[in-house]
């Protein structure tokens, strides 16, 4: 019985799109279903299948090129990552690479950050100088922003170790007169710094 029910369901599904379905009973009482009319077969009215129309997915909102900047890559070329730089004045040159080129017509500008703080802001060139950076370890990064200050693309982070030499004047030097070459003048009879001592008469003989 269960097998017959499964067969009926299968046939109903299979013939649901057909124009008609016929049910027949042979001399032995076997029930048959067919899409073709046979003697002593009765037509079974088929229900009209319910067709549900699925709504078309809405296309994703296209981001305008000016909103995303259309930039593919942005990197810091110099200094190299984890480089050590000696600069007595603390000025650090930075060189950038941007593909495609900066869209200055749309108001795009470049800013360079040191340890998360903007040091160079709103430039349109790919080279700049970071002024008076303290000695020690620093993280350098750069961003391209549109005219509304929205970040369009960020560069890689570069670690820099900066060494600044401090020149200290040696103790005791630079306080007295000096020669033209900078060396101190040694006291002597002809030196302006010469101070004669007390005159001690030589002992007289017997």
C-alpha positions in Angstrom: 0.0 0.0 0.0 2.8 2.4 0.9 4.6 1.6 -2.3 1.4 2.3 -4.3 1.0 5.6 -2.5 4.6 6.6 -3.4 3.9 5.6 -7.0 0.8 7.8 -7.1 2.6 10.8 -5.6 5.5 10.3 -8.1 3.0 10.2 -11.0 1.1 13.2 -9.8 4.4 15.2 -9.6 5.6 13.8 -12.9 2.4 14.6 -14.7 1.5 17.8 -13.0 2.6 19.8 -16.0 0.7 17.5 -18.5 -2.7 18.2 -19.9 -4.4 15.1 -18.5 -3.8 12.0 -16.4 -5.8 8.7 -16.8 -6.5 6.1 -14.3 -7.3 2.6 -15.4 -8.2 -0.7 -13.7 -7.4 -4.0 -15.4 -9.3 -7.4 -15.0 -7.3 -8.4 -12.0 -8.0 -5.1 -10.2 -4.6 -3.5 -10.8 -4.7 0.3 -10.9 -2.6 2.0 -13.6 -1.9 5.6 -14.3 -1.0 7.0 -17.7 -0.9 10.2 -19.7 -2.5 8.4 -22.6 -6.1 7.4 -22.7 -6.8 3.7 -22.6 -10.0 1.6 -22.7 -12.1 1.9 -19.5 -9.7 4.6 -18.2 -11.0 7.6 -16.4 -9.6 11.0 -16.7 -8.3 12.5 -13.5 -8.5 16.3 -13.4 -5.1 17.8 -12.6 -4.8 20.8 -10.3 -3.2 23.8 -11.8 0.2 24.1 -10.3 1.0 27.2 -8.2 3.7 29.2 -9.8 5.5 31.6 -7.5 7.4 34.3 -9.1 10.6 35.1 -7.2 11.5 38.7 -7.0 14.6 39.7 -8.9 17.5 40.5 -6.7 18.3 44.2 -6.6 21.6 45.0 -8.1 24.2 46.0 -5.6 24.7 49.7 -5.4 27.6 50.7 -7.6 30.3 52.7 -5.9 31.3 55.6 -7.9 34.9 55.7 -9.0 35.5 59.0 -7.2 34.3 57.5 -3.9 36.8 54.6 -4.0 39.5 56.5 -5.7 40.2 53.7 -8.2 43.7 53.2 -6.7 45.3 49.8 -7.0 48.4 50.1 -4.8 50.1 52.6 -2.5 53.5 51.9 -0.9 56.3 53.6 0.9 59.5 53.0 -1.1 61.9 54.9 1.2 62.9 54.5 3.9 62.9 50.7 3.8 61.2 48.8 6.5 63.2 48.4 9.7 66.0 50.7 8.3 68.3 52.7 10.6 68.9 56.3 9.6 71.4 58.8 11.0 70.2 62.4 10.8 71.6 65.0 13.1 68.7 67.4 12.3 66.1 64.7 12.5 64.8 65.3 8.9 63.7 62.1 7.2 63.1 61.9 3.4 60.2 59.8 2.3 59.5 58.4 -1.2 56.1 57.0 -2.1 54.6 54.9 -5.0 51.0 55.2 -6.1 49.2 53.4 -8.9 47.5 54.9 -10.8 48.7 58.4 -10.3 47.2 60.8 -7.9 43.9 62.3 -9.1 44.5 65.9 -8.2 41.7 67.1 -10.4 39.2 65.4 -8.0 40.9 67.0 -5.0 42.8 64.0 -3.8 45.7 64.7 -1.5 48.4 62.7 0.4 49.2 62.8 4.1 52.1 61.1 5.9 51.9 60.0 9.5 54.5 59.2 12.1 53.3 57.0 15.0 49.7 57.7 13.9 50.0 61.5 13.9 49.9 63.5 10.7 53.2 65.2 10.1 52.9 66.1 6.4 49.3 67.0 5.2 47.7 67.6 1.9 50.6 67.3 -0.5 50.3 66.2 -4.2 53.9 64.9 -4.7 55.2 61.4 -4.0 58.2 62.7 -2.1 58.4 64.7 1.1 60.5 65.3 4.2 59.5 64.6 7.7 61.0 67.5 9.8 62.7 67.2 13.2 61.8 63.6 14.1 62.9 62.5 17.5 65.5 59.8 17.9 64.3 56.2 18.4 61.9 53.8 16.8 59.0 55.2 14.7 56.2 53.8 12.5 55.7 55.7 9.2 52.5 55.4 7.1 50.7 57.4 4.4 47.1 57.8 3.2 45.3 59.3 0.2 42.2 61.3 1.0 39.5 62.9 -1.1 38.4 66.5 -0.8 36.0 65.4 2.0 38.9 64.0 4.1 37.7 60.4 3.4 40.5 57.9 3.3 40.7 56.2 -0.2 43.7 54.0 0.3 46.4 53.4 2.9 50.0 52.5 2.4 52.1 49.9 4.2 53.6 50.6 7.6 57.4 51.1 7.7 59.4 50.9 10.9 62.3 53.4 11.1 65.1 53.6 13.7 66.4 57.1 13.8 69.8 58.1 15.3 70.5 61.7 16.1 74.0 62.7 17.1 74.3 65.3 19.8 77.5 67.4 19.7 78.7 68.3 23.2 81.5 70.7 23.7 84.4 69.2 25.7 84.8 70.7 29.2 87.5 73.3 29.5 87.6 74.1 25.8 86.4 77.2 24.1 86.8 79.5 27.1 90.2 80.9 26.2 92.0 82.4 23.1 92.5 80.1 20.2 94.7 80.0 17.1 93.2 80.5 13.6 92.9 76.7 13.2 90.8 76.6 16.4 93.4 75.0 18.6 94.0 76.7 22.0 97.0 79.0 22.4 99.6 77.6 24.7 100.9 80.1 27.2 104.4 81.4 26.4 106.5 84.6 26.5 104.9 85.8 23.3 101.4 84.6 24.1 98.6 87.1 25.2 97.7 84.6 27.9 101.3 84.6 29.3 101.5 85.9 32.8 105.0 86.3 34.2 105.7 85.0 37.7 107.5 86.7 40.5 111.1 87.7 39.9 113.4 85.8 42.2 116.9 87.2 42.4 119.7 84.8 41.8 121.8 84.1 44.9 125.0 86.1 45.0 128.3 84.4 45.4 130.7 84.7 48.5 
